[in-house]
Amino acid sequence: MPIETPTTSAVAAEALSKRSRGGSRGNPLRHGESRAGWLFVSPALLILLVFFLLPVLAALWVSVSNWTGKGSPLRADFVGLRNYSTLLVKPGLAQKDLATSLRNNLYYVLLVVPLQTVLALTLALSVNRRRLLGKGFFRTAFYFPSVTSSVAISIVFLFLFNAVGVVNAFLAWFGIHGPNWFADPRGVLHLLLGALGMDTNDPPAWLVDHRFMGLTWWDWLSGPSVAMCAIIFLAIWTTAGTFMLMFLAALQDVPDDVIEAASVDGANSWQTLRKVILPSLRPTMYLVITLGLIGTWQVFDQIYVMSKGDPSKTTLTPAYLSYQTSFISGKWGQGAAIAFILFVIIVIFSLIQRFVMRDRTTLPRRRRIATWEGSKR
Amino acid sequence: MSTAISGRATSGPATAPMAPGRGAARRSGWLIYLVLIFFALLYIYPFVIQVGTAFKTNEDATANPLNPIPQTWTLNAFRALGQVDFPLWFANSVIVTLCVTLGRVFFDSLAGYALARLHFRGRAAVTGAIVAILAVPGVVLLIPKYLVLVQLGLYNNYGGLIIPLLADAAGVFIMRQFFLSIPAEIEEAARVDGASVFRTFWSVVLPMARPALITLTILSFQGSWNELAHFIVAAQDPDLNTLTKGTAVLVSGQLGSGAQFPLKMAAALLMTIPVAVVFFIFQRYFVRGATAGAVKG
């Protein structure tokens, strides 16, 4: 499959083109290529510049202006960083809403990214068995939700999780009275603390007295609301399939004899997994987590269809807040500023992840042997 | 290291030491099937319920949510959809998806080819710009896209729905990688024979790129059919609603509080069918696209 393994041939092609570049002036084959080259890229480039690069610049301007949505944004006044300070520093509703949305999305990210990665890896390892009956069937089943529309899936989940829906009917079999999912703003961590005997109606004073970005520490510690949990299930369920395919592609590159050698060496399957398979999946793991982080910080579709930020703003996310602030409340400068704050957060998270997952230069001894043995054969 | 090899040499032919290992493998084999079947149920059952509920009556849907088989089969949900502009949304989605898919396949492969093969001043800069665009999170562009559409007079018309989606950075990148991976000799032979650059591209290169073109077609089809955010910011006129937007508004607006689940399921079902059909026919290319889509990050 040419697309999946472009690297080696890409390097070769690059080398080839470098060699020919030397004589490009005299080469009649290169004649007219400059014009053709620009002609070929210009339609795509024009669209990308006009609808990606230009908008980013325009929004950057709007985020430091007082544009109200009427007339040309160029005629709006420059207000400096006022929109940003209203959102980040100045006590008020705008600051509190942004803090709430960041809190909601943070819990969403912290739960969805690890769980979907683990689920994807589990599914991939299970499906990757050589003699597995119905391999194609399982792979299709797990991947199918990833290709269907987020709107359709959201609608199905609205039904599954409604008060008298499928999930609660299922829970009733076990005598559990399920919550009214999409109307329940209670934070899961608060519920947990309540179950442990803490009086959640009267939390400790030091948690209530301290605030960060207009939100009390107690509110920051709420955990995802019950409503958000339903959306978290949806996200994990939908995206795991795509990442499973990425893991599967990587697993196919782990040579069988390395795994065999490990088991001959007396490693049990858990050791083989930890010491041989997982290390070779490192690059894919990195990719999956990066894509996961970028994707989860941008939840929009599901919120738009399922909750619009309700109940009690506990499913509000920065992406949706940005949309709502601009398109519904007409505060375009603020909305654009939220988008850029979100952008910075995504960059920061990617950097943190890069730092945490950076390559350790010294490999554990045993692993070095395993890979060496693998490459030797 | 040396023990591994000697261990292998001695225990290889003898079956006795291997036996316990195989037994364990078989036991964990059962476990794997159990896990897989559990998850398969978890993944398939929601779709089964979706199909079943679409043919139920409202009362049946809320009374027996777990049972996917309707007590009385009815097409009421689908009839009701006929009365809420659903056919119009469907037609809009078809128009937009067709244009976007054709545009992306053509423009992305043109650009991808130029970036991979043609030598022109500024090629590195263009490639860099496209990689940079790949890195911009889409949601950040919601508001800015609206600004630009309004300024260009593309707000609230088909142009605004279609034109911004006509090329995508990921597609250009996928095509570039593909063209880099195939040998250049054949096209160079064509060029020596005197064919123009476009001619060579059109009748020599594109036919060779069939697998990549199919992958790109499918990615574009799926992407534009399922797109929601862009349609929300690009138009306001209800006559320009696509399936995703129309249904999203319907579900959260008029029907938000009511529990007309069969109607909602029917809408979701009709929206899913075209993608499902394409998926089951071209599954292999979907799989390839998902792994190629890795460059999207």
HADDOCK unambig.tbl for C-alpha pairs under 7 A between the chains (distance, minus, plus):
assign (segid A and resid 2 and name CA) (segid B and resid 178 and name CA) 6.47 0.50 0.50
assign (segid A and resid 2 and name CA) (segid B and resid 181 and name CA) 6.42 0.50 0.50
assign (segid A and resid 3 and name CA) (segid B and resid 177 and name CA) 6.82 0.50 0.50
assign (segid A and resid 3 and name CA) (segid B and resid 178 and name CA) 5.53 0.50 0.50
assign (segid A and resid 3 and name CA) (segid B and resid 292 and name CA) 6.34 0.50 0.50
assign (segid A and resid 4 and name CA) (segid B and resid 291 and name CA) 6.82 0.50 0.50
assign (segid A and resid 4 and name CA) (segid B and resid 292 and name CA) 6.15 0.50 0.50
assign (segid A and resid 6 and name CA) (segid B and resid 177 and name CA) 6.11 0.50 0.50
assign (segid A and resid 6 and name CA) (segid B and resid 178 and name CA) 6.84 0.50 0.50
assign (segid A and resid 6 and name CA) (segid B and resid 181 and name CA) 5.43 0.50 0.50
assign (segid A and resid 9 and name CA) (segid B and resid 180 and name CA) 6.84 0.50 0.50
assign (segid A and resid 9 and name CA) (segid B and resid 181 and name CA) 4.92 0.50 0.50
assign (segid A and resid 10 and name CA) (segid B and resid 180 and name CA) 5.04 0.50 0.50
assign (segid A and resid 10 and name CA) (segid B and resid 181 and name CA) 5.36 0.50 0.50
assign (segid A and resid 13 and name CA) (segid B and resid 180 and name CA) 5.91 0.50 0.50
assign (segid A and resid 29 and name CA) (segid B and resid 191 and name CA) 6.37 0.50 0.50
assign (segid A and resid 29 and name CA) (segid B and resid 192 and name CA) 6.74 0.50 0.50
assign (segid A and resid 33 and name CA) (segid B and resid 118 and name CA) 5.86 0.50 0.50
assign (segid A and resid 33 and name CA) (segid B and resid 119 and name CA) 6.02 0.50 0.50
assign (segid A and resid 33 and name CA) (segid B and resid 120 and name CA) 6.50 0.50 0.50
assign (segid A and resid 34 and name CA) (segid B and resid 119 and name CA) 6.01 0.50 0.50
assign (segid A and resid 34 and name CA) (segid B and resid 120 and name CA) 4.20 0.50 0.50
assign (segid A and resid 34 and name CA) (segid B and resid 121 and name CA) 6.81 0.50 0.50
assign (segid A and resid 36 and name CA) (segid B and resid 197 and name CA) 6.82 0.50 0.50
assign (segid A and resid 37 and name CA) (segid B and resid 114 and name CA) 5.14 0.50 0.50
assign (segid A and resid 37 and name CA) (segid B and resid 118 and name CA) 5.53 0.50 0.50
assign (segid A and resid 37 and name CA) (segid B and resid 119 and name CA) 6.74 0.50 0.50
assign (segid A and resid 37 and name CA) (segid B and resid 120 and name CA) 5.82 0.50 0.50
assign (segid A and resid 40 and name CA) (segid B and resid 110 and name CA) 5.20 0.50 0.50
assign (segid A and resid 40 and name CA) (segid B and resid 111 and name CA) 5.33 0.50 0.50
assign (segid A and resid 40 and name CA) (segid B and resid 114 and name CA) 5.97 0.50 0.50
assign (segid A and resid 41 and name CA) (segid B and resid 110 and name CA) 6.45 0.50 0.50
assign (segid A and resid 41 and name CA) (segid B and resid 111 and name CA) 4.12 0.50 0.50
assign (segid A and resid 41 and name CA) (segid B and resid 114 and name CA) 6.33 0.50 0.50
assign (segid A and resid 43 and name CA) (segid B and resid 107 and name CA) 6.42 0.50 0.50
assign (segid A and resid 44 and name CA) (segid B and resid 107 and name CA) 5.56 0.50 0.50
assign (segid A and resid 44 and name CA) (segid B and resid 108 and name CA) 6.44 0.50 0.50
assign (segid A and resid 44 and name CA) (segid B and resid 111 and name CA) 6.42 0.50 0.50
assign (segid A and resid 44 and name CA) (segid B and resid 167 and name CA) 5.27 0.50 0.50
assign (segid A and resid 47 and name CA) (segid B and resid 164 and name CA) 6.26 0.50 0.50
assign (segid A and resid 47 and name CA) (segid B and resid 167 and name CA) 6.44 0.50 0.50
assign (segid A and resid 48 and name CA) (segid B and resid 167 and name CA) 6.94 0.50 0.50
assign (segid A and resid 48 and name CA) (segid B and resid 168 and name CA) 7.00 0.50 0.50
assign (segid A and resid 51 and name CA) (segid B and resid 145 and name CA) 6.20 0.50 0.50
assign (segid A and resid 51 and name CA) (segid B and resid 164 and name CA) 5.86 0.50 0.50
assign (segid A and resid 52 and name CA) (segid B and resid 133 and name CA) 6.93 0.50 0.50
assign (segid A and resid 55 and name CA) (segid B and resid 141 and name CA) 6.79 0.50 0.50
assign (segid A and resid 55 and name CA) (segid B and resid 144 and name CA) 4.35 0.50 0.50
assign (segid A and resid 55 and name CA) (segid B and resid 145 and name CA) 5.47 0.50 0.50
assign (segid A and resid 55 and name CA) (segid B and resid 148 and name CA) 6.08 0.50 0.50
assign (segid A and resid 56 and name CA) (segid B and resid 141 and name CA) 6.70 0.50 0.50
assign (segid A and resid 56 and name CA) (segid B and resid 144 and name CA) 6.05 0.50 0.50
assign (segid A and resid 58 and name CA) (segid B and resid 144 and name CA) 6.14 0.50 0.50
assign (segid A and resid 59 and name CA) (segid B and resid 144 and name CA) 4.95 0.50 0.50
assign (segid A and resid 126 and name CA) (segid B and resid 32 and name CA) 6.04 0.50 0.50
assign (segid A and resid 138 and name CA) (segid B and resid 40 and name CA) 6.45 0.50 0.50
assign (segid A and resid 141 and name CA) (segid B and resid 40 and name CA) 6.19 0.50 0.50
assign (segid A and resid 141 and name CA) (segid B and resid 43 and name CA) 6.28 0.50 0.50
assign (segid A and resid 141 and name CA) (segid B and resid 44 and name CA) 6.46 0.50 0.50
assign (segid A and resid 142 and name CA) (segid B and resid 40 and name CA) 6.88 0.50 0.50
assign (segid A and resid 142 and name CA) (segid B and resid 43 and name CA) 6.24 0.50 0.50
assign (segid A and resid 147 and name CA) (segid B and resid 222 and name CA) 6.95 0.50 0.50
assign (segid A and resid 148 and name CA) (segid B and resid 272 and name CA) 5.98 0.50 0.50
assign (segid A and resid 148 and name CA) (segid B and resid 275 and name CA) 6.54 0.50 0.50
assign (segid A and resid 149 and name CA) (segid B and resid 226 and name CA) 4.60 0.50 0.50
assign (segid A and resid 149 and name CA) (segid B and resid 272 and name CA) 6.83 0.50 0.50
assign (segid A and resid 150 and name CA) (segid B and resid 226 and name CA) 6.94 0.50 0.50
assign (segid A and resid 151 and name CA) (segid B and resid 244 and name CA) 6.09 0.50 0.50
assign (segid A and resid 151 and name CA) (segid B and resid 248 and name CA) 6.42 0.50 0.50
assign (segid A and resid 152 and name CA) (segid B and resid 268 and name CA) 4.39 0.50 0.50
assign (segid A and resid 152 and name CA) (segid B and resid 271 and name CA) 6.80 0.50 0.50
assign (segid A and resid 152 and name CA) (segid B and resid 272 and name CA) 6.86 0.50 0.50
assign (segid A and resid 155 and name CA) (segid B and resid 264 and name CA) 6.72 0.50 0.50
assign (segid A and resid 155 and name CA) (segid B and resid 268 and name CA) 6.71 0.50 0.50
assign (segid A and resid 156 and name CA) (segid B and resid 50 and name CA) 6.45 0.50 0.50
assign (segid A and resid 156 and name CA) (segid B and resid 265 and name CA) 6.65 0.50 0.50
assign (segid A and resid 159 and name CA) (segid B and resid 261 and name CA) 6.76 0.50 0.50
assign (segid A and resid 164 and name CA) (segid B and resid 62 and name CA) 6.50 0.50 0.50
assign (segid A and resid 165 and name CA) (segid B and resid 62 and name CA) 6.95 0.50 0.50
assign (segid A and resid 165 and name CA) (segid B and resid 65 and name CA) 5.64 0.50 0.50
assign (segid A and resid 166 and name CA) (segid B and resid 65 and name CA) 5.10 0.50 0.50
assign (segid A and resid 166 and name CA) (segid B and resid 66 and name CA) 5.17 0.50 0.50
assign (segid A and resid 169 and name CA) (segid B and resid 66 and name CA) 6.74 0.50 0.50
assign (segid A and resid 242 and name CA) (segid B and resid 290 and name CA) 6.41 0.50 0.50
assign (segid A and resid 245 and name CA) (segid B and resid 291 and name CA) 6.93 0.50 0.50
assign (segid A and resid 246 and name CA) (segid B and resid 291 and name CA) 5.68 0.50 0.50
assign (segid A and resid 261 and name CA) (segid B and resid 4 and name CA) 6.90 0.50 0.50
assign (segid A and resid 264 and name CA) (segid B and resid 4 and name CA) 6.83 0.50 0.50
assign (segid A and resid 264 and name CA) (segid B and resid 8 and name CA) 6.32 0.50 0.50
assign (segid A and resid 265 and name CA) (segid B and resid 4 and name CA) 5.46 0.50 0.50
assign (segid A and resid 291 and name CA) (segid B and resid 297 and name CA) 5.77 0.50 0.50
assign (segid A and resid 298 and name CA) (segid B and resid 139 and name CA) 6.02 0.50 0.50
assign (segid A and resid 301 and name CA) (segid B and resid 228 and name CA) 6.81 0.50 0.50
assign (segid A and resid 301 and name CA) (segid B and resid 229 and name CA) 6.79 0.50 0.50
assign (segid A and resid 305 and name CA) (segid B and resid 248 and name CA) 5.30 0.50 0.50
assign (segid A and resid 305 and name CA) (segid B and resid 252 and name CA) 5.97 0.50 0.50
assign (segid A and resid 306 and name CA) (segid B and resid 252 and name CA) 6.90 0.50 0.50
assign (segid A and resid 319 and name CA) (segid B and resid 139 and name CA) 6.34 0.50 0.50
assign (segid A and resid 336 and name CA) (segid B and resid 143 and name CA) 6.52 0.50 0.50
assign (segid A and resid 339 and name CA) (segid B and resid 140 and name CA) 4.93 0.50 0.50
assign (segid A and resid 340 and name CA) (segid B and resid 140 and name CA) 6.77 0.50 0.50
assign (segid A and resid 343 and name CA) (segid B and resid 140 and name CA) 6.64 0.50 0.50
